[in-house]
Amino acid sequence: MLQSQLFTKTQKEITADETSAGTQFLLRGGFIDKAAAGIYTILPLGFRVLRNIENIIAGHMDALGPSAW
């Protein structure tokens, strides 16, 4: 999916109160949105990424079998 076809747009500038580099990247990329101080919401693109990560982890856990975990 092209970035131009997403529901949200990326941001060029982030407020100065964000100290974590990871949070700044996620905000700029349009993966999360800041609702209040310390409260973030996952945007549609971030939710898709989260689901893909969960599927990858579940696939590896299934490959190991039930006795591994």
C-alpha positions, -999 to +999 in steps of 0.1 A: +000+000+000+013+034-009+018+060+019-004+084-002-033+060+000-034+057+038-061+072+061-036+094+079-008+116+067+027+117+081+039+147+102+071+166+096+073+182+130+067+167+165+061+187+197+090+192+219+076+172+248+083+139+231+117+127+245+117+091+232+131+087+197+109+057+191+078+076+200+088+105+177+093+081+148+059+064+154+041+098+156+059+111+124+052+079+105+014+079+113+015+046+133+002+062+166-015+094+177-011+111+210-045+114+228-032+129+261-001+130+282+012+094+282-018+081+263-015+070+227-039+054+202-029+030+175-039+043+140-050+019+112-015+016+098-001+008+132-028-017+138-019-035+105+017-037+116+008-050+150-014-077+135+015-088+111+039-090+140+014-111+160+010-135+130+047-139+126+052-147+164+022-171+164+037-189+133+070-193+150+054-205+183+033-230+163+064-243+146+081-249+180+052-270+193+033-269+226+061-283+247+085-254+239+065-228+258 
